[in-house]
Amino acid sequence: MKELNIKKTSNTPAVNFDPVTGVMKIEGRSIPENPGDFFDPLIDWLEEYFKHPVETTSFELSLEYVNSGSSKYLLGIFRILKKKHDEGKLCSINWYYEEDDEAIFSLGEHYRNTVKMPFKLIEYI
């Protein structure tokens, strides 16, 4: 399985999903006009990855801004991870937020309370 790499734009985050290390990174702003066009390939890739995942899968998110359409798709991704976690796979989510960014912190807290799996909120300066 190939690594999934998508370059960051002004409306979409950078994506690096590595099937060898099990580290999946999303970083930047997520405000695509058509979120399905951006997120559907990520979801398809994850579904394929979880047919033969590595021992530990870590999702690393560092987002500056997330619109409502992106938020819905992120929750869908987190539900995939939660399902795999409940099936016994080692999956975790690290949600990075900038110091004093209440909106991103609150969104991460909402996701953590919704998916109920290993989910860390990590502040950076």
C-alpha positions, 0 to 999 in steps of 0.5 A: 500500500502506498503512502498518501500525501496531499500538499497543503493549500489555502483551503485544504490541509496537508495530509501524510498517511504512512502505512508503514509507520501507522502515523496519519497526519493532517495539518493546516486549514480545512475549509474546502468548498466541497469537503467530500471531494477532499475527504472521500479519498482519505476515508477510502485510503483508511478503509484499505489500510485497516484491512492490514494495519500495522500494530499501532495507528496514530492520528495526528491533527494540527488544524488552524481552522475547520469549517462545518463540512470538514468537521462532519468528515473528521467525525466520520474518520474518528468513527472509523478509528473508534470502530477499529479501536473497539475491535481491538486495534491499537488506535489513538488520536492526538489533537494539537491546538495552539495556546489560547485557541479556544475554538480548536480546543473546544472542537477537539474536546467535543470529538474526544467526548463523542468518540470515547477512545484514546484521544489527547488534547495537546497544547503548543505555543 
